[in-house]
Every structure is written in structure tokens, then in C-alpha cells.
Amino acid sequence: MNFEVLGGPLIVESEEFKRLNNFCLEQNLYLKIEWIQGQYWLHSQNQKEKPIGVQIDKELDRHIEFFKRSSIINELLARSIGVKSGVRPKVLDLTGGLLGDTLLFLSFGCEVITLERHPIISFLLKSSLQNAKHSALSRLTFFPVDALTYLSEKPAVDVIYFDPMFEDVNDRSLPKKEMRIFREFIGQDRDSQEVFRLAKIHHPKRLVVKRPRHSAPLFERPQISYQGKATRYDVYLS
């Protein structure tokens, strides 16, 4: 078996385990997940590192508490998706990952649809969501599907947000642990430009693409860019 499970409700005889193990076999991956505090976490190849996952309730509470002291309008991410006084757009997050930006959108007060196509990450997210109880999750809909499939079948929303896996533009700096582990078994998104083109066809009010600050635009020059210290949000207006 290429997929090891330590504890929890997922059993070797289940169809879900067989599906995840077959995926690991096909991709030549050796992965281990562990049941900790009511949800599954993913181990890295480094035995000394703690497993990765997301404690959704804790993260949402942390964000919401922060925005009690700091204006949401001043956040670059909030400005990029068009958050204004009294305006909270509905956001389609094409690349959920570990919900880093999704949870920020929820803490802004937005309604969010989040996608994640990778079977292992999707499994971790479903486990985390089942373990979470935060009231803000009433505004979240999660689909374990890839962006091209969803955009081909569903109408778009006010804002489409796209955070593709990209090359590290600064080879001297090691990406944070979660991103490094993701790259170990996900790699870069090879269909980023195809996703971008299909998203534009839906003519959302805003298509926002997250990029490293010094990277070239994903496909074409945006109308607006919001630049932070390490990240840039390129905004394409309808």
C-alpha cells in the first residue's frame, strides 16, 4: 500500500481508502495521514516535522478577532476582490488548497464557493470541514472538483479567485512548510493558462490572480494590481 492511515474512521476495506490508495499508486506517491483531534492530518517525508492540516474554527476565530482591531478595507486581498463598505461579493475560489484564502474571504463576510481537485487534499478538507462548527461556514460551499470541470458546467459568480501553484521566484528562500510539502506531490499547475482563459469567458466582475510579487502576469496585463511584500493580486475587470 502507498497510502497509510493512522487511526480514525477511514478503514482499509472502504471504497474511499481504495480510491486514495490507487491514486497514490498511479502517481508513485507514498503518503501517510493521521487522525488527530477529530480530523485527518498529512505527514511530510521528514519525520521531525509536524503533520499539516487546517483547524478551521481556530483559524476563522483568529481572523475575525484580528478584523475587530483592523479594517478589512485595508487588506490587499479584500480590496482585490472588491470588498467595500456594505459590499461583500460572492467569491469562487478555484484553488482551495488548505483554505488559507477561503477562510479570509469568509472572515470578510463573503459567501464563498471553493474547489480543490487533488484527491488527498480534498479528503483532508472534507475531514476538517466535518470537524468544524463555526457559524461562518454556513456561507461556504465546497466541491472536490477541478476548476476546468466546474467552469465548464456552472455559471460563474461576481468574483473568480485563482491561486495557481507557481515556480519559486526566489531560489534562496525555502517556501513555508505547507507549500513545500504540496510541491512534493502536487507540483506546478500545468493548466493555469487554460483555467485563466475559461474563467475570463464567464465575464466575472473581477477575475483575481494571485502571483509572486516579481513574477510576470499569468497571461496578460491586468487592469489593476495590488502589491504586498511578497505577493501580488492581479485584477482583470469585466
Secondary structure as UniProt FT lines:
FT   STRAND          3..6
FT   TURN            12..13
FT   HELIX           15..27
FT   STRAND          31..36
FT   TURN            37..38
FT   STRAND          39..42
FT   TURN            47..48
FT   HELIX           56..69
FT   HELIX           72..74
FT   HELIX           76..80
FT   TURN            81..82
FT   TURN            85..86
FT   STRAND          91..93
FT   TURN            97..98
FT   HELIX           100..108
FT   STRAND          112..115
FT   HELIX           119..131
FT   HELIX           135..139
FT   STRAND          140..143
FT   HELIX           147..153
FT   STRAND          159..162
FT   TURN            171..172
FT   HELIX           177..185
FT   TURN            190..191
FT   HELIX           192..201
FT   STRAND          206..212
FT   TURN            213..214
FT   STRAND          224..227
FT   STRAND          231..237
//
